Amino acid sequence: MTMTIDRRLLLKAGTFGLAALSLPGAALAFASARGFTHGVASGEPSADSVLLWTRYVADNDARLTAELSATPDFAKVVGGGSVTASGARDHIAKITVRGLKPGSWYYYRFVAADGSKSPVGRTRTLPKGETQAFNLGVFSCSNLPFGWFNAYGHAAARKDIDLALHLGDYIYEYGPDVYPTRTQALAGRLVQPDHEMITLADYRLRYASYRLDPDLQALHQSVPMIAMWDDHEIANDAWKGGAQNHQDGVEGDYATRRRIAEQVYREWMPVADLSPGDTLWTSYQIGNLATIIRTESRLSGRDKPA
């Protein structure tokens, strides 16, 4: 990991959350972090393509080279391309690599102009045709202050999981002493910002806080993911016109908050950006074994709950 932050401090942040960075000088050190700050991830695979993700912090937009290989030594690069880590997108870089072989495992990394490299990730394409078995790791409702992300870590350590599905509530929007309360929260697992996330900076910092967790990083590094939000990526009990804990008079316009939440989700998750006319609904074919249909019913069609 090529960062100017002390490695022990980063591990402390990864273990205890960004609250650990309230130590004297720690917040400043994290703010000055440069390079590959949050590992790598992959997602939305098809039989011949997969999306690759990383975050690379520099003073300006940074051009990266994505490399994909059938072997972890990258002796032969079989795919990749050039991609920009844009400051306007919180230094996130994403690229979809196409022309791959169905049902195949690959290794990938990003290389910066100065030669520094990201951690190596492992991903795979979906099978095509006759498929006897395909194993899913299914996750949801991951509230960092409530406890450790052991499930992520155990899944990453297994070698029999082909694909991770995250069904939503990847993060929670609450400030401290809500859900969980301060007495319920695990010591050292308080996240940033220390208030309910509302603004663009709030949502970005909350994802950055969660993505420092080493077990979550390990999961993303080991298998591709298909993900969709639920409500807490936006606000509690979100629906098409509001949310239970959004107050227009105090917290601004809900439509703006929702737009910000969707933007940051697409920045920080290994999911594709949408073009005008694209639909949130799509499907993933697991050979002749199964079809995964990804729906969106939280923000686009749900009425205000009773």
N, C-alpha and C positions, 0 to 999 in steps of 0.2 A: 504494500500500500504506500503510495508516494504522496505523503502529506507532511506538512511542516508541524503538525500536531504531534506531541509525544505519544508513542504507541501505547504506553501504559495508561495514559489518560484516555485514549480512544477506547481501549478495552474496558476501562472503568465506565465510560459513557455507554458502551454497548451493553454492559452487564446491568447497570443501574439506571439507564435512561439519561436524557439530557439534564435531569435535575442534578446529576453528579457534576455537571459542568458549572454549578454555582460555586464551586470551590474557588478561592482567590486565584485570579489569573486564568482559570480554566475556560470561562466563557470567551475571553479574548482569544485564547488559543484556538478554540473551535471555530470562531468567526474567521480566523486567519488561515484555516485549513485549505490546502490546495491539492489538486490532483484528483485521484479516484477516491472519493470520500465514502461511498456507500455500496461498494461491491458491484456485482453484475446481476442481471436477471434475464429471463427469456419467457416468451409467452405466445399465445394464439397460434399454435402450430397447425399446419396442414400436412398433407402427404408430401409436399415438395417445398415447404417454406417454414420459417420461424422468425419471430421478431426478437431482436436483441436489444438490451437496455443497459445503460450505465449512467453515472453522474461524474463529470469531470469539471472541477472548479479551477478557473483561471481568471486573470484580470480582464480578459476579453473573450470573445467567442473563440472556441478552440476546435481545430479540425482533428478528428480522430480517424484511425483506420480500424475497422472491424475485421477480424480474422476468424475463420471457421475451419476446423480440421477434423478428420476422422480419428486422429490420435492426439493424446495430450501433449506430445512434444512439438506439435505444429510442424512436423517435418514436411508436410505437404498441405498448403492452404487450398481448400476446395471451394471457398466462397467468402463473401464479405463485401467490403466497400468502404467508401469515405462518408463520414457523417459529422455534423457540427454539434458540439455541446454548446448550446446557446444560453447566454446570460439572461435573455428575455424569457427563457423557459426553465429558469432555475438551474441552469447548467446541465440539463438532461440531454442525453443523446440516445436516439432510437433508430434502428434500421431493420428492415425486413429483408432477409436473405432468401433468395428463391433458387430454383433449379437443383434442389436437394433430392436425395434418394428417400423413398418411402420407408417408414419403420426403422429409421437408422439413428443411432446415437452419434452426437457430434460434440466437440469441444470448441469453445470460443473465447475470445478476449478482445480487448480494445488496446490500441497502441497510440500514444500521444506523439506529437511532433518531436519532443525531446527524447523519445525512445522509451519513456516509462510505460509500464504495462499494467493493465487492470488485473485483478484476480482472474483465474481461468474458470469459466463456467461450463456446465455440462447440460446439454439439451437433446431433444430428439424430435423427429418428425412423426406424424401419425402413420399407422400401417395402412396398407391398401390391399384389397382382396381378402383372401382367406385369413382369418384372424382367430386363433384359439383362445387367447387370453390377453387382457390389458388391464393393468392395475391403476386405480385412482387413489390419490390422497385427498380427502375432502376436508375443508376447513371453513370456519366462520366465526364471527363474534369474538374478536381477539382484542380484549381490553387490557392494555399493558399494565396499568396500575394495580389490577386485580391479582396479578401473579406472573410467573415465568412462562415463556413461550416454549415449554418443553416439547409440546406436540410437534412444533416446527422442527426442532432439533432432532427428535427421534425419527421423524419422517425423512429428514435429510440424510441420516446415517444409514437408512435402509437402502438396499440396492434393487428392490423389487417394485418400486413405484415408477410408473411411466409418465404420469401427468398429475399435477396438482390442480384442484378446483377450489377457488375461493368464492364462497357464496355471499360474501358481503360482510359489512361491519369490520373491515380490515383495520380501521382506526375508529376511535370514539372522539366526539367533539367536545365533551364536557370540560369545564374547568375543575379545579380541585374541590373536594368536599361535596361532590354531587353523586357521581356513580363511577367509582366507589367514593364513599366518604373518606375523610382523612384517616379515621380509625380503621377502616376496612382496607385501605391501600397498603400494599406491601412496601416496606421501608426501602427508599431509594428508587422506587419505580414510578415516581411522579414524572409526568411528561411536560414538555413545553409546547406552546406558551402556557403560562400559569393562569390562564383564563379560558373561557369558552372560545373556540376558534370561529371567527367571523370574517376577517379580512383575508386578502390574498397571502400576506405574510404569515398570518396565523395558520392557515391550512398548510402552507409549505413547511413551516417549522414543525408542525405536528407529524407530518409524514417523515421529515428528516429525523425526528426524534424516534419514531417507531423503527425506522429502517436502520438505526444504529444497533438494534438488538442482534446479537450474533447468531441466534437460532433462526431468526427470520431471514437474515442474510444467507445462512447456510442452505435453507430451503430453496430460495430463489437461485442459488448458485448450482444446485444439484439437479433440478428438474424444471421443465417449462410449466407455466401456469396459465389457466383460463380463469378470468375473474370478472365479476360484476358487482357493482355497489349494492348495498341495501339502503338503510336510512342514515346510519351514523356517519357515513362519509360526507353527509350534508348536514343533517340535524335530526334529532329524535323524532320518530313518527313522521318523517317527511312524506308529503303527498304532492300532487301536481300544482297546488296553489299555496303551499305553506308547510309549516312544521310545528309540532307541539311546543317546542322550546325556542321558537323564533318570534321575537316581538318587533313588529315593524317600526313602532315609534322609537324604540331604543337601539335596535340592531340594524337599522337600515332596511332597504328594499329586499324582500325575500328572493325575487328573481335574480338580483345581482349576486346574492349569496350563493344561490344554486349554480349560477354560471361559473362563479369562482371555484366552487367545490368540484364541479365537473372538469374544469380546466386543470386543476391541480391533480386530480385523480389521473387524468391522462398524462400528465407530466411524470408522476412518480410511479405509476404502475406499468408493467410490461404489456400494454395494450396499445392498439393502433389509434392514431388520431383520425377523427371523422371529417370527411369532406361533405359539403352541402349535398343533401339528398341521400346520404348514407343512413342506413337503419341500425338501431342498436341490437336488433334481433339478428342472430346468425346461427349457424350450425357447424358442428365438427364431426366428421365421419371417421369412426374407428373401424376401418376395414369393413367387413361384412358382419361385424359383431354388434355394433351399437352406434347410435347417433346421439351426440350431446347437443341439445338445443339451448342456446343462451338467450334468455328472455330479459326484458326490462319492463316491470310493471309497477315500480315504486314511484317514479317521477313523471312518467308519461301518461298514465291513465288512472291513477288511484285518486278517489275522492277523499275528502276530509273524513278521518275516522270518527266514529261516535265518541 
